[in-house]
Amino acid sequence: MLLFWPCLWGLTIAYDFTDNLNQYFFYLLLFFLGAVLMRSAGCIVNDIVDKNFDKKVKRTKNRPIASEKISVSLGIVYTICLCFLALIVLIQFNKLTIYLALASMPLAFLYPLMKRFTYWPQLFLGITFNYGIILGWTSISNNLSFFPFILYFGAIFWTLGYDTVYGYQDIKDDEIIGVKSTSIKFKKNPKNFILFNYFILSFSLLVIGIFMNFDYIYFLFLIIPFLHLFIYQLKNLEIKNNNSCLKFFKKNNSFGLIIFLCLLLGKIY
């Protein structure tokens, strides 16, 4: 879902809701299928690349490939099948969207390697995960504009925030085995860093509303995700509590839905 919401955001800000909604729902379904297929493929690639690391981490040691319940070769077969199915979905779109989606493929498969070389793998994940905003926009408009890039920029920091929190579940094991992450880099001031990332997202949501001339109702309803984020999520976050970190991470699915509803209201009214 965290891969799907950005696709739906981009689709929503591009669509003219005075037209027939059949195309909107058709593309919504395509993006959902694409997100499921590509995220599944990405997870398998991640588990293959991190096989030796996962064996040393308490939370991940029982993953199918790490525990050798599934072989690497079988995992590769699954990945190829999933990518083929995703390609069938992809060719339903216009040529610009197809080309842009294919150009993003290296991002999806290089992400698992980033934690070996930089403390910013979460930033790389944000660039990859939210690329769907651009694809959602081009699927309707068939051109590039600065509008989706405003939202894309903020969404990158959204992922940077929630995946940093996710990483705190494994921080002790990661430090021992030498894996890098923003969770480790900002472990002394985690909430300040997380707050900064979500502030950037919030600012981009305000800017996109202004540039797209959304009605006041959009800005009024933005209060809901802001309260959900800054009061409900951050207030209750306990960085040293794994359950709290996982709960925070999962709550971003609700946050993605709320942002979608706000953007939908902005386009309709």
Sine and cosine of phi, psi and omega as CSV:
sin_phi,cos_phi,sin_psi,cos_psi,sin_omega,cos_omega
0.00,0.00,-0.55,0.83,0.01,-1.00
-0.93,0.36,-0.33,0.94,0.12,-0.99
-1.00,0.06,-0.51,0.86,-0.06,-1.00
-0.98,0.22,-0.66,0.75,-0.08,-1.00
-0.83,0.56,-0.72,0.69,0.04,-1.00
-0.85,0.52,-0.60,0.80,0.06,-1.00
-0.86,0.50,-0.70,0.71,-0.03,-1.00
-0.94,0.35,-0.58,0.82,0.08,-1.00
-0.86,0.50,-0.77,0.64,-0.01,-1.00
-0.89,0.45,-0.66,0.76,0.04,-1.00
-0.88,0.47,-0.66,0.75,-0.08,-1.00
-0.94,0.35,-0.70,0.72,-0.03,-1.00
-0.95,0.32,-0.30,0.95,0.00,-1.00
-1.00,-0.02,-0.41,0.91,-0.19,-0.98
-0.99,0.15,0.60,-0.80,0.09,-1.00
-1.00,-0.09,0.97,-0.26,-0.12,-0.99
-0.98,0.20,0.07,1.00,0.15,-0.99
-0.99,0.10,-0.23,0.97,0.04,-1.00
-1.00,0.09,0.05,-1.00,0.08,-1.00
-0.88,0.48,0.67,-0.74,-0.08,-1.00
-1.00,0.07,-0.05,1.00,-0.04,-1.00
-0.85,0.52,-0.69,0.72,-0.01,-1.00
-0.91,0.42,-0.62,0.79,0.00,-1.00
-0.87,0.49,-0.75,0.66,-0.04,-1.00
-0.95,0.33,-0.52,0.85,0.05,-1.00
-0.90,0.43,-0.72,0.69,0.02,-1.00
-0.94,0.35,-0.55,0.83,0.07,-1.00
-0.86,0.52,-0.70,0.71,0.02,-1.00
-0.90,0.43,-0.68,0.74,0.01,-1.00
-0.88,0.47,-0.69,0.72,0.00,-1.00
-0.92,0.39,-0.57,0.82,0.04,-1.00
-0.91,0.42,-0.73,0.69,0.03,-1.00
-0.89,0.46,-0.68,0.73,0.02,-1.00
-0.88,0.48,-0.65,0.76,0.00,-1.00
-0.91,0.42,-0.68,0.73,0.01,-1.00
-0.89,0.45,-0.73,0.69,-0.06,-1.00
-0.92,0.38,-0.73,0.68,-0.06,-1.00
-0.96,0.28,-0.56,0.83,0.05,-1.00
-0.93,0.37,-0.61,0.79,0.05,-1.00
-0.89,0.45,-0.71,0.71,0.03,-1.00
-0.89,0.46,-0.68,0.74,0.01,-1.00
-0.89,0.45,-0.62,0.79,0.02,-1.00
-0.90,0.43,-0.65,0.76,0.00,-1.00
-0.92,0.40,-0.71,0.71,0.03,-1.00
-0.87,0.49,-0.67,0.74,0.03,-1.00
-0.86,0.50,-0.68,0.74,-0.02,-1.00
-0.94,0.33,-0.51,0.86,0.06,-1.00
-0.94,0.34,-0.74,0.67,-0.03,-1.00
-0.91,0.42,-0.61,0.79,-0.06,-1.00
-1.00,-0.10,0.27,0.96,-0.09,-1.00
-0.77,0.64,-0.76,0.65,-0.06,-1.00
-0.95,0.30,-0.54,0.84,0.07,-1.00
-0.93,0.36,-0.70,0.71,-0.06,-1.00
-0.86,0.50,-0.53,0.85,0.01,-1.00
-0.89,0.45,-0.42,0.91,-0.09,-1.00
-0.99,-0.15,-0.05,1.00,-0.03,-1.00
-0.95,-0.32,0.79,-0.61,-0.10,-1.00
-0.83,0.56,-0.69,0.72,-0.08,-1.00
-0.94,0.33,-0.43,0.90,-0.14,-0.99
-0.91,-0.41,-0.05,1.00,-0.12,-0.99
-0.90,0.43,-0.35,0.94,-0.01,-1.00
-0.99,-0.12,0.15,0.99,0.08,-1.00
-0.87,0.49,0.53,-0.85,-0.14,-0.99
-0.80,0.60,-0.69,0.73,-0.04,-1.00
-0.98,0.21,-0.65,0.76,0.02,-1.00
-0.88,0.47,-0.63,0.78,0.00,-1.00
-1.00,0.05,0.01,1.00,0.04,-1.00
0.90,0.43,0.42,0.91,0.14,-0.99
-0.96,0.28,-0.46,0.89,0.07,-1.00
-0.79,-0.61,0.70,-0.72,-0.04,-1.00
-0.98,0.20,0.36,-0.93,0.05,-1.00
-0.89,0.46,-0.66,0.75,-0.01,-1.00
-0.88,0.47,-0.65,0.76,0.04,-1.00
-0.92,0.39,-0.61,0.79,0.06,-1.00
-0.87,0.49,-0.63,0.78,0.03,-1.00
-0.91,0.41,-0.64,0.77,0.04,-1.00
-0.88,0.47,-0.71,0.70,0.05,-1.00
-0.85,0.53,-0.69,0.72,-0.03,-1.00
-0.88,0.47,-0.70,0.71,0.01,-1.00
-0.89,0.46,-0.68,0.74,0.02,-1.00
-0.89,0.45,-0.69,0.72,0.00,-1.00
-0.90,0.44,-0.67,0.74,0.00,-1.00
-0.92,0.40,-0.58,0.81,0.04,-1.00
-0.91,0.42,-0.69,0.72,0.04,-1.00
-0.90,0.43,-0.63,0.78,0.04,-1.00
-0.90,0.43,-0.57,0.82,0.04,-1.00
-0.90,0.43,-0.62,0.78,0.05,-1.00
-0.88,0.48,-0.65,0.76,0.06,-1.00
-0.91,0.42,-0.70,0.71,-0.10,-1.00
-0.88,0.47,-0.63,0.77,-0.08,-1.00
-0.95,0.32,0.02,1.00,0.10,-1.00
-0.99,0.17,-0.23,0.97,-0.06,-1.00
-1.00,-0.06,0.07,-1.00,0.05,-1.00
-0.95,0.30,0.21,-0.98,-0.13,-0.99
-0.89,0.45,-0.64,0.77,-0.01,-1.00
-0.86,0.50,-0.71,0.71,0.01,-1.00
-0.91,0.42,-0.63,0.78,0.03,-1.00
-0.89,0.46,-0.74,0.67,-0.02,-1.00
-0.89,0.45,-0.68,0.73,0.00,-1.00
-0.91,0.41,-0.63,0.77,0.01,-1.00
-0.91,0.42,-0.68,0.73,0.02,-1.00
-0.91,0.42,-0.57,0.82,0.02,-1.00
-0.91,0.40,-0.38,0.92,-0.03,-1.00
-1.00,0.06,-0.17,0.99,-0.07,-1.00
-0.84,0.55,-0.69,0.72,0.04,-1.00
-0.85,0.53,-0.56,0.83,0.03,-1.00
-0.88,0.48,-0.70,0.71,-0.06,-1.00
-0.89,0.46,-0.58,0.82,-0.09,-1.00
-0.99,-0.12,-0.21,0.98,0.04,-1.00
-1.00,-0.01,-0.35,0.94,-0.06,-1.00
-0.78,0.63,-0.73,0.68,-0.05,-1.00
-0.85,0.53,-0.37,0.93,-0.03,-1.00
-0.99,0.12,-0.31,0.95,-0.14,-0.99
-0.89,0.45,-0.55,0.83,-0.05,-1.00
-0.91,0.41,-0.22,0.98,0.03,-1.00
-0.99,0.11,-0.38,0.93,-0.16,-0.99
-0.89,-0.46,-0.35,0.94,-0.10,-0.99
-0.58,-0.81,0.41,-0.91,0.09,-1.00
-0.99,0.15,0.07,1.00,-0.09,-1.00
-0.89,-0.45,0.66,0.75,0.05,-1.00
-0.90,0.43,-0.49,0.87,0.01,-1.00
-0.91,0.41,-0.55,0.84,0.06,-1.00
-0.92,0.40,-0.68,0.73,0.04,-1.00
-0.89,0.46,-0.63,0.78,0.05,-1.00
-0.90,0.44,-0.65,0.76,0.02,-1.00
-0.88,0.48,-0.68,0.74,0.04,-1.00
-0.88,0.47,-0.62,0.79,-0.04,-1.00
-0.97,0.24,-0.76,0.65,-0.13,-0.99
-0.91,0.41,-0.53,0.85,-0.13,-0.99
-0.98,-0.20,0.13,0.99,0.05,-1.00
-0.86,0.51,-0.41,0.91,0.00,-1.00
-0.88,0.48,-0.37,0.93,0.07,-1.00
-0.88,0.48,-0.69,0.72,0.02,-1.00
-0.91,0.41,-0.68,0.73,-0.01,-1.00
-0.92,0.40,-0.63,0.78,0.04,-1.00
-0.88,0.48,-0.65,0.76,0.01,-1.00
-0.92,0.40,-0.77,0.63,-0.07,-1.00
-0.93,0.36,-0.44,0.90,0.01,-1.00
-0.88,0.47,-0.46,0.89,0.00,-1.00
-0.98,-0.17,-0.76,0.66,-0.13,-0.99
-0.99,0.11,-0.41,0.91,-0.05,-1.00
0.85,0.52,0.49,0.87,0.09,-1.00
-0.41,-0.91,0.24,-0.97,0.04,-1.00
-0.99,-0.15,0.59,-0.80,0.00,-1.00
-0.58,-0.82,0.30,-0.95,0.01,-1.00
-0.97,0.26,-0.28,0.96,-0.02,-1.00
-0.84,0.54,-0.83,0.56,-0.02,-1.00
-0.91,0.43,-0.46,0.89,-0.02,-1.00
-0.94,0.33,-0.47,0.88,0.10,-1.00
-0.89,0.46,-0.74,0.67,0.00,-1.00
-0.94,0.35,-0.62,0.78,0.02,-1.00
-0.87,0.50,-0.69,0.72,0.01,-1.00
-0.86,0.52,-0.73,0.68,0.00,-1.00
-0.92,0.40,-0.62,0.79,-0.03,-1.00
-0.92,0.40,-0.51,0.86,0.07,-1.00
-0.86,0.52,-0.67,0.74,0.01,-1.00
-0.95,0.30,-0.48,0.88,0.10,-0.99
-0.85,0.53,-0.78,0.62,0.02,-1.00
-0.90,0.44,-0.65,0.76,0.03,-1.00
-0.84,0.54,-0.59,0.80,0.02,-1.00
-0.95,0.30,-0.81,0.59,-0.10,-0.99
-0.95,0.33,-0.52,0.86,-0.01,-1.00
-0.98,0.20,-0.40,0.92,0.13,-0.99
-0.91,0.42,-0.68,0.73,0.05,-1.00
-0.89,0.45,-0.68,0.73,0.04,-1.00
-0.84,0.54,-0.63,0.78,-0.05,-1.00
-0.92,0.38,-0.36,0.93,0.00,-1.00
-0.93,0.37,-0.25,0.97,0.06,-1.00
-0.92,0.39,-0.49,0.87,-0.11,-0.99
-0.91,-0.41,0.21,0.98,-0.20,-0.98
-0.86,0.51,-0.62,0.78,-0.02,-1.00
-0.91,0.41,-0.73,0.68,0.02,-1.00
-0.91,0.41,-0.64,0.77,-0.03,-1.00
-0.89,0.46,-0.64,0.77,0.00,-1.00
-0.92,0.40,-0.58,0.81,-0.01,-1.00
-0.93,0.36,-0.69,0.72,-0.08,-1.00
-1.00,0.02,-0.09,1.00,0.10,-0.99
1.00,-0.01,0.30,0.95,0.05,-1.00
-0.99,0.15,0.63,-0.77,-0.04,-1.00
-0.98,-0.22,0.46,-0.89,0.05,-1.00
-0.21,-0.98,0.29,-0.96,0.10,-0.99
-0.92,0.39,-0.41,0.91,0.05,-1.00
-0.87,0.49,-0.65,0.76,0.02,-1.00
-0.97,0.24,-0.69,0.72,-0.06,-1.00
-0.87,0.48,-0.60,0.80,-0.07,-1.00
-0.92,-0.38,0.50,0.86,-0.08,-1.00
-0.92,0.38,-0.34,0.94,-0.01,-1.00
-0.98,0.18,-0.50,0.86,0.00,-1.00
-0.71,-0.70,0.87,0.50,-0.12,-0.99
-0.89,0.45,-0.69,0.72,-0.09,-1.00
-0.93,0.37,-0.56,0.83,0.05,-1.00
-0.90,0.44,-0.67,0.74,0.01,-1.00
-0.92,0.40,-0.69,0.72,0.01,-1.00
-0.90,0.44,-0.67,0.75,0.02,-1.00
-0.88,0.47,-0.65,0.76,0.02,-1.00
-0.88,0.48,-0.70,0.71,-0.01,-1.00
-0.89,0.47,-0.68,0.73,-0.01,-1.00
-0.96,0.28,-0.43,0.90,0.10,-1.00
-0.91,0.41,-0.67,0.74,0.04,-1.00
-0.88,0.48,-0.68,0.73,0.06,-1.00
-0.87,0.50,-0.73,0.68,-0.02,-1.00
-0.87,0.49,-0.66,0.75,0.00,-1.00
-0.90,0.44,-0.65,0.76,-0.01,-1.00
-0.92,0.40,-0.56,0.83,0.04,-1.00
-0.92,0.38,-0.59,0.80,0.07,-1.00
-0.93,0.38,-0.69,0.72,-0.04,-1.00
-0.91,0.41,-0.68,0.73,0.00,-1.00
-0.89,0.45,-0.58,0.81,0.04,-1.00
-0.91,0.42,-0.63,0.77,0.01,-1.00
-0.93,0.36,-0.74,0.67,-0.06,-1.00
-0.93,0.37,-0.48,0.88,-0.01,-1.00
-1.00,-0.09,0.13,0.99,0.07,-1.00
0.84,0.54,0.66,0.75,0.06,-1.00
-0.92,0.39,0.49,-0.87,0.02,-1.00
-0.94,0.33,0.23,-0.97,-0.04,-1.00
-0.86,0.51,-0.43,0.90,-0.04,-1.00
-0.89,0.45,-0.53,0.85,0.05,-1.00
-0.89,0.46,-0.76,0.66,-0.04,-1.00
-0.93,0.37,-0.52,0.85,0.05,-1.00
-0.91,0.41,-0.70,0.72,-0.03,-1.00
-0.97,0.23,-0.27,0.96,0.09,-1.00
-0.90,0.44,-0.33,0.94,0.05,-1.00
-0.86,0.51,-0.57,0.82,-0.05,-1.00
-0.89,0.46,-0.81,0.59,0.03,-1.00
-0.90,0.43,-0.54,0.84,0.02,-1.00
-0.90,0.44,-0.70,0.72,0.03,-1.00
-0.92,0.40,-0.67,0.74,0.03,-1.00
-0.85,0.53,-0.64,0.76,-0.06,-1.00
-0.98,0.21,-0.85,0.53,-0.18,-0.98
-0.98,0.19,-0.45,0.89,-0.02,-1.00
-0.98,-0.18,-0.82,0.57,-0.10,-1.00
-0.95,0.31,-0.74,0.68,-0.09,-1.00
-0.98,0.20,-0.86,0.51,-0.12,-0.99
-0.93,0.37,-0.59,0.81,-0.01,-1.00
-0.89,0.46,-0.61,0.80,-0.07,-1.00
-1.00,-0.07,0.03,1.00,-0.04,-1.00
-0.97,0.22,0.80,-0.60,0.11,-0.99
-0.89,-0.46,0.97,-0.23,-0.13,-0.99
-0.83,0.55,-0.59,0.81,-0.07,-1.00
-1.00,0.08,0.02,1.00,0.01,-1.00
-0.96,-0.28,0.92,-0.38,-0.06,-1.00
-0.87,0.50,-0.63,0.77,0.01,-1.00
-0.90,0.43,-0.63,0.78,0.02,-1.00
-0.91,0.41,-0.66,0.75,0.03,-1.00
-0.90,0.44,-0.69,0.73,0.00,-1.00
-0.92,0.40,-0.64,0.77,0.03,-1.00
-0.89,0.45,-0.69,0.73,0.04,-1.00
-0.86,0.51,-0.73,0.68,-0.01,-1.00
-0.85,0.53,-0.74,0.68,-0.05,-1.00
-0.92,0.38,-0.50,0.86,0.00,-1.00
-0.91,0.42,-0.30,0.95,0.03,-1.00
-0.94,0.35,-0.28,0.96,0.16,-0.99
-0.91,0.41,-0.70,0.71,0.07,-1.00
-0.89,0.46,-0.63,0.77,0.00,-1.00
-0.89,0.45,-0.67,0.75,0.04,-1.00
-0.87,0.49,-0.64,0.77,0.04,-1.00
-0.91,0.42,-0.68,0.73,-0.02,-1.00
-0.89,0.45,-0.67,0.74,0.03,-1.00
-0.89,0.45,-0.66,0.75,0.05,-1.00
-0.85,0.53,-0.73,0.69,-0.02,-1.00
-0.89,0.45,-0.61,0.79,0.05,-1.00
-0.90,0.43,-0.71,0.71,0.02,-1.00
-0.91,0.42,-0.60,0.80,0.03,-1.00
-0.89,0.45,-0.69,0.73,0.05,-1.00
-0.89,0.46,-0.65,0.76,0.01,-1.00
-0.88,0.48,-0.60,0.80,-0.01,-1.00
-0.98,0.19,-0.56,0.83,-0.07,-1.00
-0.98,0.22,-0.65,0.76,-0.08,-1.00
-0.99,-0.14,0.00,0.00,0.00,0.00
